Structures are given as structure tokens and as C-alpha cells.
């Protein structure tokens, strides 16, 4: 049965606007929900509040701040009751568990997407994928040209020695978890007039016969470097322009699974629907691993930060649905 991806998107947006767990967290910090108006009005009201209250990065166009550089609010993280509330609600935010492992709902997918990241996350995501995901047609590795800092190079030297970019981390993580043979690499010009760097496409085949497409996404929506939405968008563009097909790659297909960290599933699903599901008529699903899988400790403010990211991405999804 064909899925109506636009209707799924509208249902997703409506579910966020009315989600009791999300509203409980926001109201605990002083949010007053808007009772009238459209879903768009209510979303913008919620976005204004979470941007002001849950954004601990305070990133700007002139001063970009990565997630791990955010300022930790001790008044939140050291408040035991507040921490319990944030963690409890975050296990149910609009149907997402931002705290614990979530597993795939099906045995197989047309495509699997391993989202790019820093430090050990690329390796952890591929390990989580190999442990829990069944048959897939094509694997996409979503990297970028983000330059690694010296401290990050030291942390990743065990699986990606001599890496200089996030793109290299994805390569190292793939080689650490799969036996692969590189087939070709292609460099592209900007995908549109607002692109700030060139995209790359590297194709591998594993010993088991799986096609792997690793990308260096150009920055379009990202303020300082390519973000998740840019990576999804780049692959979607390659798919719809037949760049994958002419290389013998099956492409996105009609069922797509994205793999990430648990706390990012909310915002990355909204971007996944906007740039992959709706334009390609594909059913999208996202899974993530909890902090324990990677031997990390999650803090309340990190969950609040990603709730804010989720709202921002849902606003963009709503705009895309209402502008077409």
C-alpha cells in the first residue's frame, strides 16, 4: 500500500503541537500554550519559547557553536526533581524516546542512512546499525566537510587515523565495521546558488554485496557547515536527478531507515520527512541508541536542547507542507 507522505507529515506536525509530554516540559519552565489559532501559530509560539529557554548553544551566523560546546546550565542539571521530569518526558516526546535505545520496526528497508557526527558517534551508529538492522538495499553515510579539531582527531584515531573532516570519520567507521572495496569518488559543483561548498560522492561495495554511498554534503541551510537537513537534501537531489541510478545504485526506494543517537531522533525525523520522505514518496523511520550504548552519560540540558532543535525542524516541515 502506498503511503501518503504529505498526510503523514501533517499528522506528525499535529502530534507535536498537541503532545502532552512536550507541553509538560515546556510548561514546567514557564511556557503558556496558545489555545487558539492554527497549528502553525501554535508551533511558532512554542518555537519562540524553546529558542529563548532551551537553546544552550546560542549559536549565531558570526559565532557558530557546536553541540558539545554549549554552556551547561547547572541550575537545571543539578536540580534532581527537574532532571527526573525532563528524563521522564523525554522518553515519550511526540512518540520518540530521546533517552533509550529504539529498534527498527521492520526486518528490512530499501535504504539505511547513517547520520554524520563528531567524535565516536559515527562508529557507534554503524555498530548500532550492524547489531539491529536487517536487510537493506543501499546504505547512505551522511558526512560533510566539517573540519576536525585536534582534540577530536585524538579521540577518533583508533578508528579513523589521519582524518581531517567529518567525511573521513564516516569512511573510518565504515571500514572498521565492514569489509569494503571503494569503487569511485565524484566531486560536484554547488547544488544551487546558495551552496557554500562542493558536494562529494564516494561509492563502496561490501563483501556481502551491499552498495554504500558516502557523501560530503554541501552547506545550504547550515549556517557554518552542512547540517542534517543539508545531508538529507543532497542525497535526495542525487536520487531524483538520476545520479545514483546511472552509477547502478538502487537509491532511496520506498522505505528508508535513519540511524542516529537517541536524543537526535526528534529533530532528525522532521528533516528526514521534509527532504527525503515527501519529495521521494518514501516511508521514513528513525532509530537511535541511548547514552549507555556508547558508554556516555546524558544530561538534562542536552535533552532540552534537542527538544528545541526538534521544534525548529518541525516548524520547517510545516512550512514545506503549507507552501506547496
Beta strands, then each sheet from edge to edge (+ up, - down):
strand 1: 108-115
strand 2: 135-144
strand 3: 180-187
strand 4: 200-206
strand 5: 211-217
strand 6: 255-261
strand 7: 283-289
sheet 1: 3+ 4- 5+ 2+ 1+ 6+ 7+
end
